[in-house]
Amino acid sequence: MVDDAVKILLNGALGGTALLVSLQVVLTVVMGTRRSWARALLTVVAVLSLPVLILTRDVVGGQAGWALALEALLMLAALVTMFLPAANSWFRSDRRGVYDEPSTTRPVSR
């Protein structure tokens, strides 16, 4: 009975982690289209998933535990870089790729 409970706990922890990672991947792809709401939601999901990763790491241990620890470190690095000045400028820019520069095109008068 204890073995079954441990298996259920382990599978639930790994399944929950896989779900969080999948959600983060989807939000990252959407964030690549300069949607600032995706950056905000990804920040919330990442902050909430850090404790889950730490707890899951403690449950699984071994190489899977190291992979989860690496994921947590990468997530922290991503959180920091998402709010650097260059990233803020990128999110504020229009979707044509102009970064905080005024438009230089003027209508041509004839």
C-alpha positions as a LaTeX table, in Angstrom:
\begin{tabular}{lrrr}
\hline
Residue & $x$ (\AA) & $y$ (\AA) & $z$ (\AA) \\
\hline
Met1 & 0.00 & 0.00 & 0.00 \\
Val2 & 2.86 & 2.38 & 0.82 \\
Asp3 & 4.53 & 1.53 & $-2.49$ \\
Asp4 & 1.35 & 2.44 & $-4.36$ \\
Ala5 & 1.09 & 5.74 & $-2.50$ \\
Val6 & 4.71 & 6.57 & $-3.34$ \\
Lys7 & 4.14 & 5.74 & $-7.01$ \\
Ile8 & 1.03 & 7.91 & $-7.10$ \\
Leu9 & 2.88 & 10.78 & $-5.44$ \\
Leu10 & 5.84 & 10.45 & $-7.80$ \\
Asn11 & 3.68 & 10.27 & $-10.91$ \\
Gly12 & 1.58 & 13.21 & $-9.73$ \\
Ala13 & 4.68 & 15.30 & $-9.04$ \\
Leu14 & 6.20 & 14.49 & $-12.42$ \\
Gly15 & 2.89 & 15.01 & $-14.22$ \\
Gly16 & 2.35 & 18.37 & $-12.55$ \\
Thr17 & 5.87 & 19.43 & $-13.42$ \\
Ala18 & 5.38 & 18.38 & $-17.04$ \\
Leu19 & 2.16 & 20.41 & $-17.16$ \\
Leu20 & 3.89 & 23.50 & $-15.76$ \\
Val21 & 6.78 & 23.15 & $-18.20$ \\
Ser22 & 4.33 & 22.78 & $-21.11$ \\
Leu23 & 2.47 & 25.91 & $-20.03$ \\
Gln24 & 5.76 & 27.79 & $-19.78$ \\
Val25 & 6.76 & 26.71 & $-23.29$ \\
Val26 & 3.44 & 27.90 & $-24.72$ \\
Leu27 & 3.70 & 31.25 & $-22.92$ \\
Thr28 & 7.28 & 31.65 & $-24.10$ \\
Val29 & 6.21 & 31.15 & $-27.71$ \\
Val30 & 3.41 & 33.70 & $-27.28$ \\
Met31 & 5.82 & 36.08 & $-25.55$ \\
Gly32 & 7.99 & 35.88 & $-28.69$ \\
Thr33 & 5.24 & 37.79 & $-30.49$ \\
Arg34 & 5.79 & 40.74 & $-28.12$ \\
Arg35 & 2.70 & 40.14 & $-26.04$ \\
Ser36 & 3.43 & 41.72 & $-22.67$ \\
Trp37 & 0.52 & 39.87 & $-21.06$ \\
Ala38 & 2.34 & 36.61 & $-21.85$ \\
Arg39 & 5.43 & 37.93 & $-20.06$ \\
Ala40 & 3.35 & 38.85 & $-17.01$ \\
Leu41 & 1.55 & 35.50 & $-16.96$ \\
Leu42 & 4.81 & 33.61 & $-17.51$ \\
Thr43 & 6.28 & 35.47 & $-14.54$ \\
Val44 & 3.37 & 34.44 & $-12.33$ \\
Val45 & 3.54 & 30.82 & $-13.50$ \\
Ala46 & 7.31 & 30.70 & $-13.01$ \\
Val47 & 7.18 & 32.17 & $-9.51$ \\
Leu48 & 4.41 & 29.78 & $-8.50$ \\
Ser49 & 6.14 & 26.78 & $-10.06$ \\
Leu50 & 9.49 & 27.30 & $-8.31$ \\
Pro51 & 8.26 & 25.76 & $-5.04$ \\
Val52 & 6.70 & 22.90 & $-7.02$ \\
Leu53 & 10.03 & 22.24 & $-8.72$ \\
Ile54 & 11.86 & 22.28 & $-5.42$ \\
Leu55 & 9.39 & 19.90 & $-3.80$ \\
Thr56 & 9.40 & 17.61 & $-6.83$ \\
Arg57 & 13.19 & 17.62 & $-6.78$ \\
Asp58 & 13.11 & 16.44 & $-3.18$ \\
Val59 & 10.66 & 13.67 & $-4.05$ \\
Val60 & 12.36 & 12.26 & $-7.14$ \\
Gly61 & 16.03 & 12.81 & $-6.30$ \\
Gly62 & 18.81 & 11.38 & $-8.45$ \\
Gln63 & 19.36 & 12.59 & $-11.98$ \\
Ala64 & 15.77 & 13.76 & $-12.35$ \\
Gly65 & 16.32 & 15.91 & $-9.27$ \\
Trp66 & 19.36 & 17.52 & $-10.87$ \\
Ala67 & 17.36 & 18.18 & $-14.04$ \\
Leu68 & 14.66 & 19.91 & $-12.00$ \\
Ala69 & 17.26 & 21.96 & $-10.14$ \\
Leu70 & 18.76 & 23.01 & $-13.48$ \\
Glu71 & 15.30 & 23.94 & $-14.72$ \\
Ala72 & 14.73 & 26.08 & $-11.63$ \\
Leu73 & 18.03 & 27.91 & $-12.20$ \\
Leu74 & 17.21 & 28.48 & $-15.86$ \\
Met75 & 13.79 & 29.76 & $-14.88$ \\
Leu76 & 15.33 & 32.27 & $-12.48$ \\
Ala77 & 17.73 & 33.42 & $-15.19$ \\
Ala78 & 14.82 & 33.82 & $-17.62$ \\
Leu79 & 12.84 & 35.84 & $-15.08$ \\
Val80 & 15.74 & 38.23 & $-14.64$ \\
Thr81 & 16.39 & 38.66 & $-18.38$ \\
Met82 & 12.69 & 39.21 & $-19.17$ \\
Phe83 & 12.81 & 42.49 & $-17.28$ \\
Leu84 & 16.16 & 43.91 & $-18.35$ \\
Pro85 & 16.03 & 47.30 & $-20.12$ \\
Ala86 & 16.61 & 45.74 & $-23.55$ \\
Ala87 & 13.67 & 43.36 & $-23.02$ \\
Asn88 & 11.45 & 46.21 & $-21.83$ \\
Ser89 & 12.36 & 48.16 & $-24.94$ \\
Trp90 & 11.63 & 45.15 & $-27.12$ \\
Phe91 & 8.17 & 44.71 & $-25.61$ \\
Arg92 & 7.38 & 48.43 & $-25.99$ \\
Ser93 & 8.43 & 48.53 & $-29.62$ \\
Asp94 & 5.98 & 47.99 & $-32.40$ \\
Arg95 & 5.77 & 44.66 & $-34.13$ \\
Arg96 & 7.84 & 45.81 & $-37.10$ \\
Gly97 & 11.06 & 45.63 & $-35.11$ \\
Val98 & 11.71 & 49.31 & $-34.35$ \\
Tyr99 & 13.13 & 49.72 & $-30.85$ \\
Asp100 & 12.15 & 52.97 & $-29.12$ \\
Glu101 & 13.10 & 55.01 & $-32.15$ \\
Pro102 & 10.79 & 57.60 & $-33.61$ \\
Ser103 & 9.53 & 56.88 & $-37.05$ \\
Thr104 & 11.67 & 58.53 & $-39.71$ \\
Thr105 & 9.22 & 58.06 & $-42.56$ \\
Arg106 & 7.22 & 61.08 & $-43.57$ \\
Pro107 & 4.60 & 61.41 & $-46.23$ \\
Val108 & 6.06 & 62.63 & $-49.46$ \\
Ser109 & 4.52 & 65.91 & $-50.64$ \\
Arg110 & 4.53 & 66.69 & $-54.35$ \\
\hline
\end{tabular}
